[in-house]
Amino acid sequence: MPGYTTRPLDAESWPDFAELVEAHNGVWGGCWCMDFHPKGPGWGKSAALNRAEKEERVRNGEAHAALVYDGDQCVGWCQFGVSEELPRIKNRKAYEEGLGNPPDWRITCFFVGRRHRGQGVAAAALAGALEEIERLGGGTVESYPDEVDGRGSASFLHNGTVAMFEQQGFARTRPIGKTRWVVRTSVG
């Protein structure tokens, strides 16, 4: 496995993030990793508006991710943020039915470039996100990964896998879908 490094998504690393997104058709047809943010003026309208809004959020410190690098090339990321920054999650109704204390941080999305899938990029991104969360003050971290049995395509695992999270210290708290779980840990 290559020796990956991670960096936070910020104004300086934005061009690396943008290059990877553009190489993959805007990710999911133009999402630009905006689906979990509050709905903004570009939501559901165009990839160009999503791109502009994402860049503005990054430059204003309102969008967080751990970017994974193979040498000097960005090959993937893990998006995270405080709950207000990322209020939209999958299986929201089931999630809210069992909601106790809300988390300090959420991990909502992973993306790995097609040539690097299955090579540990998502795990490196998760580790990088946890390091960034600790640097930013730490607290309770929650995510919503899928429990998989190896039959699905890795390209659709934008929430990561339960096994990957458990390997990095997360514990299952409750199911919120057929294969999706709420997992939690504390950092810092």
N, C-alpha and C positions, 0 to 999 in steps of 0.2 A: 504494500500500500504506500502511495506517495506520502512525503512529509508535508502535509498541508499546513498552512498558516491561516489565521483569521484576523480580520480588521473590522471595526465598526463601519456601518454605512453612515457616511457624512458627506459634506460638500466636497471634500477632497477625493473620496472614493466613489462618488456618484458616477463619473464616467465609466468606471469598471463595471458597476452594477448595470448601467444603461446599455453597455456593449453586450453583456450577457442576455439581457432581456430582449434587445433588438435581434440578436442572433436566433431567438426562439419565438419570433412572431409576436412579441409583446407579452408572452407567457399567457397561456389559456386564451389566445385570440385577442389579446390587448388589455388584459387585467392590470398589468404593471404592479401586481401585488397590492392592489387597492381594495379588494373585496372585503377585507375585515375592518377597514377604517370606517369612520362615519361616512354616510353618503354625502359626497360633495357635488359641485356643479357638473362635473364630467361623468359621474357615475352612470354607467349603462349607456352612455352616448357615443364615445369614441375612444380608441386607443390613444390618440394624440392628447385628448383632454385628461385621460388617466395619467399619461406620462407627465404632463405639465403639473398636475396636482401632486403626484408623488414627489417630483423634484422639489416643489415648493415645501412640502411637508418635511422632506429631508433637510433642506437648507434652514428651515425654522426649528429643527430639532424635534419634530412631531412625528417622525417615522424612524424606527430602529430596526436594525438587522445586524447579524454577524455574517460578514462575507467570507467565503472560503476561497483561498488562493492556492493554485498549483503553480509554483514559481511566481510569475508576475501576472498570471491570468486568473481572473475571477471565474470560478467554476460552479458556484452555488451559494445559497444563503439560508438563514433561518430568521424569520421575522418575529420580533417580540415587541412588547410595549406594555404600558400600564393599561388597565381595563378601559379607561376613557379614550385612550388612543386607538384601541382595537375592540370596540364594543360588539361587533358583529361576529358571531361564531355559528358554526353548523350545529344543528340539533338544538337550537335555542330554547324551544318549549320544554323539552325534556331536561335540559340543563337548568332552567329556572325553577322547575318543580322541586329539585333537591338542593337548591342553592343555600349554602350556609354562609360562612364568611367569604366575601369576594376576595380573589387573589390580589396581591400587589402588582403582579406581572402576569401577562399571558404570552404564550408562544403559540402562534396561529398558523404559520405557513413555512414550508420548506420548498426550495426549488434547487434542482441539480441539473446542470447542462447534460444533454443527451449522451455525450461522449464520456462522461464521468459517472454515470449511474452505476450503482452496485459496487462502488469503490471506496465507501466510507465517508463520502462528502457530507451526507446528512448528519452523521454522528459527529464529525468535526464541527459542523455548523452549530449543532446543539451545544457542544462543549464551549464553543466560542460565545454563544448567546448567554450561557450561564456565567461565564467570566465577565461579560459586559454588564449583566444584571448585578453581579456582585460589586463591580466597580462603581455602578450608579446607585449603590445603597442597599442592594439586596432585598430580601423579604420572601414572601410566599410566591412560588411560581407554579402556574397551572398550564396544562395543555390538553389537547383533545385528539390523541392519536388513534389509529385503527389497529385492531388485533387482526393479523393476517396469517394465513396458513401457507403462503408461498405461491398461491395461484393467480394473483392479480399482477397487473403491470405496475412496476415501480414508478412509472411516469404519473400515475394517478394518486400516489400517496403523499399529497401535499401537506397532510397533518403528521406524517411520520408514522412509525410503528410503536406499539406499546412496548415491545421487547427492547427497542433502542432507548426509549425513555427509562425503562427499568434498569438497564445497564448503566445509566448515569444517575441513579439514585432516586428516581421518581417512584411513587407508590400509587396503585390504582385506588381511586376513592369510590367510583360508581360508574355504571354504564349509562350512556345517554343515546344510544342507537344500537342497531343490530351488531355492529362491530366496533363502535366508537366508545372510548372510555375517557373519563376525566382522570388525569394523573396530576400529582402534586409533589413538590419538594420545597425545602427552604434553602435559601442561599444567603451567605454572609452571616 
